[in-house]
Amino acid sequence: MSLTINIYYTGENGSARKFAEEMVEKGVVARVRDEEGNKKYEYFFPMDDPETVLLIDRWENQEALDKHHKSPMMKEIADLREKYHLHMRVEQFVERT
């Protein structure tokens, strides 16, 4: 079983894109990708909504995702989200094999 989480970050005046750029520049994205159980962590930019960034986040299982949520990186991510005044919408999908 794997989990895919789509997180839509929405802000104003390009703040969502700046958030994603800072996540990369600070190495947070690389550290998440290196976590055990992470299968994908990628940002996408919708063509019809310049104020939104989509993160596709995939994990091997719920245990790996729970461990990530308890990691110190979550505070870093939350602080950046607050810095850029972003709103989130989350979708979660479970793939059963």
C-alpha positions in Angstrom: 0.0 0.0 0.0 1.3 3.5 -0.8 -0.2 6.9 0.1 -0.2 9.9 -2.2 -1.0 13.3 -0.8 -1.7 16.3 -3.0 -1.3 19.5 -1.1 -2.4 22.7 -2.8 -0.6 25.8 -1.3 -2.3 29.0 -2.3 -1.2 32.6 -1.5 -1.0 36.0 -3.0 1.5 37.9 -5.2 3.6 34.8 -6.0 4.0 33.7 -2.4 3.3 30.0 -3.1 6.0 29.8 -5.7 8.4 31.7 -3.3 7.6 29.1 -0.6 8.4 26.2 -2.9 11.6 27.9 -4.0 12.7 28.5 -0.4 11.9 24.9 0.5 14.3 23.8 -2.3 17.0 26.4 -1.4 17.0 25.5 2.3 17.4 21.8 1.5 14.1 20.8 3.1 12.9 19.1 -0.1 16.1 17.1 -0.4 15.9 16.0 3.2 12.2 14.9 2.8 13.2 12.9 -0.3 15.9 11.2 1.7 13.6 10.1 4.4 12.9 6.4 4.6 9.6 5.5 2.9 9.4 8.7 0.7 8.7 7.8 -2.9 8.0 11.3 -4.3 8.1 14.9 -3.2 7.6 17.3 -6.2 6.1 20.7 -6.8 4.0 21.6 -9.8 2.6 24.9 -10.9 -1.0 24.9 -12.4 -1.2 26.8 -15.6 -4.5 28.3 -14.8 -3.8 29.4 -11.3 -0.5 31.3 -10.8 -1.1 31.7 -7.1 -1.2 28.0 -6.3 1.5 25.4 -6.1 0.7 21.7 -6.0 2.9 19.3 -4.0 2.6 15.7 -4.8 3.9 13.7 -1.8 4.0 9.9 -1.9 4.9 7.5 0.9 5.4 3.7 1.1 2.9 3.4 4.0 1.1 5.2 6.8 4.0 4.5 9.2 6.5 6.3 7.0 4.1 9.3 6.7 3.5 9.4 10.4 7.2 9.4 11.1 7.7 12.3 8.7 4.9 14.2 10.4 6.7 13.8 13.7 10.0 14.9 12.3 11.6 18.3 13.0 11.2 19.2 9.4 7.4 19.7 9.9 8.1 22.8 12.1 10.4 24.2 9.3 7.7 23.6 6.7 5.0 25.1 9.0 7.1 28.2 9.7 7.7 28.7 6.0 4.0 28.3 5.2 3.2 30.9 7.9 6.0 33.2 6.6 4.3 33.2 3.1 0.7 33.3 4.5 -0.4 30.2 2.6 -3.6 28.4 2.7 -3.7 24.6 2.2 -6.1 22.1 0.6 -5.2 18.5 1.1 -6.3 15.3 -0.8 -5.1 11.9 0.1 -5.2 8.7 -2.0 -4.5 5.2 -0.9 -3.1 2.7 -3.5 -3.6 -0.9 -2.6 -1.6 -3.6 -4.2 
